[in-house]
Amino acid sequence: MNGCSGMAMNCLILEDQALLADLLARNLATYPGLKVVGIAGSVAEGRRLCREHTPDLLVMDLMLPDGLGVEVAEQLIRDRPEARVIVLSAECQRLQCSRHLHNAIVAVIDKTEALEKLQHQVRRLLVEARLGGEGADGGEAPAGAPAHWDRLTRREREVFQLIGEGLSSEAIAERLGLSVLTARTHRKHITSKLGIKGGELVLLASAFVRHAP
């Protein structure tokens, strides 16, 4: 790739969740011979950075605010046929692409599984950044609490903690005396208020529980 021994393989990350994109960049930067040349959070930005850097490797999410990551990947493969693509998504089943792009994809990874492998890093990141602010009850957000913690109701915080303990919606409903539908609704509200995707909820909740006193 790049046909040049001793030179770094350039990598572009296409991910709209800033925390996760930064986490991926930090992780990938630990690999000798790999250089992260940019992070894009949208199709438009991804297209621009691909034109500027023509990366050897694109690590991309499928679903972006202004379109599909596939659009960026297809452009990259047209400009640099030898480039390779890794799909990292919580919705891998929605991948549809041309034959040329299909041949360039070296891995399709479920984001939830990948994030679990990076838990130790995100836990450290959460603690260092001291994400969160004043809680709705007037006290400080606990260590490891995600950004926008103050937006959650007391019940949603309970559900968030139980998710971090590994409980399913059914188990949470039984524990709190709720219907399963209500428990699932709480999960949806939590992801919406925290500005994250469903596949990222377990990761953040697990990090929070591990740092709970």
VEXLUMDO-298970 format. One record per residue (C-alpha): residue in one letter; x, y, z. Coordinates in nm, 4 decimals. Layout:
N
> res, px, py, pz
> A, X, Y, Z;
...
This chain:
213
> res, px, py, pz
> M, 0.0000, 0.0000, 0.0000;
> N, 0.1443, 0.3307, -0.1109;
> G, 0.4181, 0.1132, -0.2589;
> C, 0.6823, 0.2641, -0.0358;
> S, 0.8694, 0.0727, 0.2304;
> G, 0.9504, 0.2663, 0.5455;
> M, 0.6799, 0.5281, 0.4946;
> A, 0.3760, 0.5625, 0.7186;
> M, 0.0403, 0.4319, 0.6047;
> N, -0.1959, 0.7273, 0.6124;
> C, -0.5320, 0.6686, 0.7802;
> L, -0.8483, 0.8788, 0.7807;
> I, -1.1215, 0.8297, 1.0412;
> L, -1.4820, 0.8950, 0.9394;
> E, -1.6928, 0.9054, 1.2566;
> D, -1.9447, 1.1669, 1.3685;
> Q, -1.9212, 1.0957, 1.7432;
> A, -1.6323, 1.3152, 1.8549;
> L, -1.5475, 1.1138, 2.1665;
> L, -1.5293, 0.7887, 1.9725;
> A, -1.3392, 0.9419, 1.6837;
> D, -1.0784, 1.0782, 1.9231;
> L, -1.0590, 0.7433, 2.0986;
> L, -1.0026, 0.5635, 1.7693;
> A, -0.7357, 0.8139, 1.6659;
> R, -0.5493, 0.7646, 1.9932;
> N, -0.5676, 0.3887, 1.9638;
> L, -0.4579, 0.3760, 1.6005;
> A, -0.1733, 0.6184, 1.6676;
> T, -0.0108, 0.3516, 1.8863;
> Y, 0.0567, 0.1324, 1.5817;
> P, 0.4048, 0.1858, 1.4321;
> G, 0.3856, 0.2750, 1.0649;
> L, 0.0300, 0.4120, 1.0835;
> K, -0.0394, 0.7852, 1.0777;
> V, -0.3850, 0.9339, 1.1356;
> V, -0.4021, 1.2262, 0.8939;
> G, -0.7496, 1.3447, 0.9821;
> I, -1.0872, 1.2925, 1.1445;
> A, -1.4086, 1.3704, 0.9573;
> G, -1.7528, 1.3878, 1.1139;
> S, -1.9595, 1.4151, 0.7977;
> V, -1.9699, 1.3013, 0.4361;
> A, -1.8798, 1.6499, 0.3148;
> E, -1.5791, 1.6740, 0.5432;
> G, -1.4778, 1.3192, 0.4581;
> R, -1.4819, 1.3951, 0.0856;
> R, -1.2681, 1.7039, 0.1415;
> L, -1.0089, 1.5249, 0.3549;
> C, -0.9919, 1.2348, 0.1097;
> R, -0.9112, 1.4783, -0.1693;
> E, -0.6460, 1.6473, 0.0448;
> H, -0.4765, 1.3356, 0.1821;
> T, -0.5836, 1.0425, -0.0423;
> P, -0.5366, 0.8079, 0.2569;
> D, -0.4218, 0.4478, 0.2312;
> L, -0.6796, 0.3401, 0.4898;
> L, -1.0287, 0.4673, 0.5683;
> V, -1.1872, 0.3629, 0.8982;
> M, -1.5497, 0.4613, 0.8658;
> D, -1.8917, 0.4550, 1.0239;
> L, -2.1828, 0.3925, 0.7890;
> M, -2.4407, 0.6385, 0.9171;
> L, -2.3425, 1.0062, 0.9189;
> P, -2.5457, 1.3254, 0.9699;
> D, -2.5420, 1.4208, 0.6021;
> G, -2.5365, 1.0819, 0.4335;
> L, -2.3592, 0.7482, 0.4197;
> G, -1.9923, 0.6740, 0.4776;
> V, -2.0039, 0.4605, 0.1654;
> E, -2.0192, 0.7794, -0.0414;
> V, -1.6794, 0.8843, 0.0900;
> A, -1.5334, 0.5357, 0.0492;
> E, -1.6514, 0.5106, -0.3114;
> Q, -1.4851, 0.8433, -0.3912;
> L, -1.1612, 0.7320, -0.2257;
> I, -1.1495, 0.4052, -0.4206;
> R, -1.2059, 0.5908, -0.7470;
> D, -0.9149, 0.8244, -0.6700;
> R, -0.6935, 0.5614, -0.5067;
> P, -0.7920, 0.2067, -0.6139;
> E, -0.5296, 0.0481, -0.3876;
> A, -0.6732, 0.2093, -0.0714;
> R, -0.8349, -0.0130, 0.1881;
> V, -1.1460, 0.0365, 0.4014;
> I, -1.2490, -0.0855, 0.7468;
> V, -1.6169, -0.0463, 0.8338;
> L, -1.6829, 0.0164, 1.2023;
> S, -2.0555, 0.0467, 1.2657;
> A, -2.3397, -0.0536, 1.4917;
> E, -2.5483, -0.1102, 1.1770;
> C, -2.3221, -0.3310, 0.9672;
> Q, -2.6247, -0.5038, 0.8130;
> R, -2.7015, -0.1831, 0.6226;
> L, -2.3798, -0.1945, 0.4229;
> Q, -2.4420, -0.1790, 0.0476;
> C, -2.1681, -0.0888, -0.1955;
> S, -2.0239, -0.1393, -0.5411;
> R, -1.8106, -0.4388, -0.6327;
> H, -1.4993, -0.2198, -0.6412;
> L, -1.5575, -0.0960, -0.2866;
> H, -1.6495, -0.4443, -0.1698;
> N, -1.3082, -0.5667, -0.2853;
> A, -1.1399, -0.2816, -0.0956;
> I, -1.3125, -0.3546, 0.2361;
> V, -1.0811, -0.5623, 0.4529;
> A, -1.3062, -0.5839, 0.7609;
> V, -1.6583, -0.5090, 0.8762;
> I, -1.6587, -0.4729, 1.2544;
> D, -1.9557, -0.4379, 1.4846;
> K, -1.8971, -0.1131, 1.6707;
> T, -2.0318, -0.2490, 1.9985;
> E, -1.7776, -0.5313, 2.0049;
> A, -1.4952, -0.3023, 1.8990;
> L, -1.5771, -0.0493, 2.1669;
> E, -1.5776, -0.3110, 2.4369;
> K, -1.2156, -0.3853, 2.3459;
> L, -1.1350, -0.0179, 2.3943;
> Q, -1.3126, 0.0188, 2.7282;
> H, -0.9986, 0.0691, 2.9313;
> Q, -0.9087, 0.3697, 2.7178;
> V, -1.2468, 0.5365, 2.7262;
> R, -1.2628, 0.4898, 3.1049;
> R, -0.9350, 0.6760, 3.1387;
> L, -1.0521, 0.9416, 2.8938;
> L, -1.3753, 0.9973, 3.0819;
> V, -1.1953, 1.0393, 3.4116;
> E, -0.9302, 1.2715, 3.2712;
> A, -1.1795, 1.4906, 3.0910;
> R, -1.4118, 1.4982, 3.3913;
> L, -1.7067, 1.4979, 3.1568;
> G, -2.0366, 1.6225, 3.2888;
> G, -2.1376, 1.9137, 3.5053;
> E, -2.3804, 1.9953, 3.7779;
> G, -2.6421, 1.7264, 3.8275;
> A, -3.0142, 1.8020, 3.8194;
> D, -3.0267, 1.7425, 4.1936;
> G, -2.7802, 2.0268, 4.2511;
> G, -2.4741, 1.8109, 4.3211;
> E, -2.1710, 1.7564, 4.1070;
> A, -2.1835, 1.4842, 3.8451;
> P, -1.9968, 1.1751, 3.9699;
> A, -1.6584, 1.0810, 3.8285;
> G, -1.6922, 0.9147, 3.4901;
> A, -2.0384, 1.0573, 3.4243;
> P, -2.0962, 1.1306, 3.0539;
> A, -2.1449, 1.4755, 2.9094;
> H, -2.4988, 1.6110, 2.9557;
> W, -2.5489, 1.3986, 3.2699;
> D, -2.7580, 1.6845, 3.4077;
> R, -3.0180, 1.6252, 3.1350;
> L, -3.1118, 1.2832, 3.2721;
> T, -3.3945, 1.2371, 3.5178;
> R, -3.3350, 1.0438, 3.8396;
> R, -3.5040, 0.7368, 3.6885;
> E, -3.2959, 0.7614, 3.3699;
> R, -2.9804, 0.7722, 3.5823;
> E, -3.0939, 0.4543, 3.7570;
> V, -3.1514, 0.2862, 3.4226;
> F, -2.8139, 0.4117, 3.2973;
> Q, -2.6373, 0.2555, 3.5966;
> L, -2.8179, -0.0769, 3.5531;
> I, -2.7213, -0.0820, 3.1858;
> G, -2.3643, -0.0361, 3.3013;
> E, -2.4038, -0.3363, 3.5298;
> G, -2.4906, -0.5454, 3.2261;
> L, -2.8673, -0.5740, 3.2709;
> S, -3.0955, -0.6128, 2.9701;
> S, -3.4118, -0.4070, 2.9246;
> E, -3.6115, -0.7037, 3.0534;
> A, -3.3956, -0.7345, 3.3661;
> I, -3.4089, -0.3575, 3.4265;
> A, -3.7868, -0.3632, 3.3989;
> E, -3.8068, -0.6394, 3.6582;
> R, -3.5598, -0.4688, 3.8926;
> L, -3.7392, -0.1325, 3.8847;
> G, -4.0951, -0.2604, 3.8572;
> L, -4.1459, -0.1204, 3.5072;
> S, -4.2868, -0.2593, 3.1879;
> V, -4.0302, -0.3717, 2.9310;
> L, -4.1614, -0.1052, 2.6930;
> T, -4.0999, 0.1651, 2.9546;
> A, -3.7464, 0.0377, 3.0167;
> R, -3.6745, 0.0465, 2.6432;
> T, -3.8209, 0.3964, 2.6214;
> H, -3.5868, 0.5105, 2.8976;
> R, -3.2918, 0.3725, 2.6983;
> K, -3.4017, 0.5695, 2.3923;
> H, -3.4404, 0.8881, 2.5960;
> I, -3.0955, 0.8411, 2.7505;
> T, -2.9212, 0.7995, 2.4136;
> S, -3.1076, 1.1014, 2.2778;
> K, -3.0248, 1.3258, 2.5740;
> L, -2.6598, 1.2214, 2.5831;
> G, -2.6248, 1.2615, 2.2069;
> I, -2.4920, 0.9092, 2.1496;
> K, -2.5879, 0.6069, 1.9423;
> G, -2.7495, 0.2950, 2.0824;
> G, -2.4365, 0.0863, 2.0362;
> E, -2.2343, 0.3304, 2.2479;
> L, -2.4667, 0.3334, 2.5496;
> V, -2.3340, 0.0128, 2.7045;
> L, -1.9761, 0.1338, 2.6730;
> L, -2.0357, 0.4650, 2.8486;
> A, -2.2576, 0.3104, 3.1144;
> S, -1.9999, 0.0386, 3.1866;
> A, -1.7254, 0.3010, 3.2211;
> F, -1.9437, 0.4975, 3.4601;
> V, -2.0198, 0.1951, 3.6800;
> R, -1.6537, 0.0942, 3.6968;
> H, -1.5649, 0.4376, 3.8367;
> A, -1.8553, 0.4541, 4.0793;
> P, -1.7357, 0.4726, 4.4427;
